[in-house]
């Protein structure tokens, strides 16, 4: 079986961390997950040519990066926000309104502002 491929990816760097971050992207050919948007485990290394990456759990081939000047679509944005809030609760205990505001500001910085169109 060949390595999974991650397309339309964005590297999400950890703020104030020595770790590289995580990838958010569309995966195909993953041995455990269905094709679609995922968040990877933390990144261990990225090849200099950005054609592959090693996370804590596996090797991925990297396709095209999601354009940095475009906000993420709704589905990957929701996946990212869900992960951020899950980790927020584990890291800081009971959330205060101020901490939640800072978290949303950081998430909007990563993704672009939420669209007001429905």
C-alpha positions as CSV (number, residue, x, y, z in Angstrom):
1,X,0.0,0.0,0.0
2,X,1.3,3.5,-0.9
3,X,1.5,6.4,1.5
4,X,-1.5,8.6,2.1
5,X,-1.6,11.8,0.1
6,X,-2.5,15.2,1.8
7,X,-3.8,17.8,-0.6
8,X,-5.1,21.4,0.0
9,X,-3.1,21.3,3.2
10,X,-2.3,24.1,5.6
11,X,0.4,23.8,8.2
12,X,-1.0,25.0,11.6
13,X,1.9,26.1,13.7
14,X,1.7,25.8,17.5
15,X,2.0,29.2,19.2
16,X,4.8,29.3,21.7
17,X,6.0,25.8,21.0
18,X,9.1,24.1,19.8
19,X,7.0,21.6,17.8
20,X,6.4,22.2,14.1
21,X,2.6,22.0,14.3
22,X,-0.1,19.9,12.6
23,X,-1.4,19.6,9.1
24,X,-5.0,20.2,8.1
25,X,-5.8,18.9,4.6
26,X,-7.7,16.5,2.4
27,X,-6.4,13.0,2.6
28,X,-6.6,10.1,0.2
29,X,-5.4,6.6,0.5
30,X,-5.1,6.6,4.3
31,X,-5.1,3.1,5.8
32,X,-7.4,4.0,8.7
33,X,-9.4,7.0,7.7
34,X,-11.9,7.7,4.9
35,X,-10.9,10.2,2.2
36,X,-11.7,13.7,3.3
37,X,-10.5,16.5,5.6
38,X,-8.3,15.5,8.5
39,X,-6.0,17.0,11.1
40,X,-2.7,15.0,11.4
41,X,-0.9,14.1,14.5
42,X,2.0,16.5,15.4
43,X,4.6,16.9,12.6
44,X,8.1,15.6,13.2
45,X,9.7,16.8,10.0
46,X,8.9,18.2,6.6
47,X,11.0,17.6,3.5
48,X,12.9,20.6,2.2
49,X,10.9,20.4,-1.1
50,X,7.6,20.1,0.9
51,X,6.7,16.9,-1.0
52,X,6.4,14.8,2.1
53,X,6.1,15.0,5.8
54,X,6.4,12.7,8.8
55,X,4.0,13.0,11.6
56,X,4.0,11.1,14.9
57,X,1.9,8.4,13.3
58,X,2.8,8.1,9.6
59,X,4.4,9.4,6.5
60,X,2.3,11.5,4.1
61,X,3.0,12.6,0.5
62,X,2.1,16.3,0.2
63,X,0.1,17.6,-2.8
64,X,-0.7,21.3,-3.3
65,X,-0.8,23.7,-0.4
66,X,-4.2,25.4,0.3
67,X,-3.7,29.1,-0.9
68,X,-2.6,31.2,2.0
69,X,-4.6,34.2,0.8
70,X,-7.9,32.3,0.9
71,X,-9.9,31.5,4.0
72,X,-10.5,27.8,4.7
73,X,-13.8,26.3,3.6
74,X,-16.5,25.7,6.2
75,X,-15.8,21.9,6.7
76,X,-12.1,22.1,7.5
77,X,-12.6,25.3,9.5
78,X,-15.1,23.4,11.7
79,X,-12.8,20.4,12.1
80,X,-10.0,22.8,13.2
81,X,-12.2,24.8,15.6
82,X,-13.4,21.5,17.1
83,X,-9.9,20.3,17.7
84,X,-8.8,23.7,19.1
85,X,-11.7,23.7,21.6
86,X,-11.0,20.1,22.6
87,X,-7.4,20.8,23.3
88,X,-8.2,24.1,24.9
89,X,-10.3,22.3,27.6
90,X,-7.5,19.8,28.2
91,X,-4.8,22.5,28.4
92,X,-6.4,25.2,30.5
93,X,-9.2,23.6,32.5
94,X,-12.3,25.8,32.8
95,X,-12.3,28.4,30.0
96,X,-12.8,32.0,30.7
97,X,-14.5,34.4,28.2
98,X,-11.1,36.2,27.8
99,X,-9.3,32.9,27.0
100,X,-12.1,31.9,24.5
101,X,-11.8,35.3,22.9
102,X,-8.0,34.9,22.4
103,X,-8.6,31.4,21.0
104,X,-11.1,32.6,18.5
105,X,-8.7,35.5,17.5
106,X,-5.9,33.0,16.9
107,X,-8.2,30.6,15.0
108,X,-9.4,33.5,12.8
109,X,-5.8,34.4,12.1
110,X,-5.1,30.9,10.9
111,X,-8.3,30.5,8.8
112,X,-9.4,34.0,7.8
113,X,-12.5,35.7,9.2
114,X,-15.8,33.8,9.3
115,X,-18.1,34.6,6.4
116,X,-21.3,36.4,7.3
117,X,-23.1,35.0,4.1
118,X,-25.3,32.0,4.7
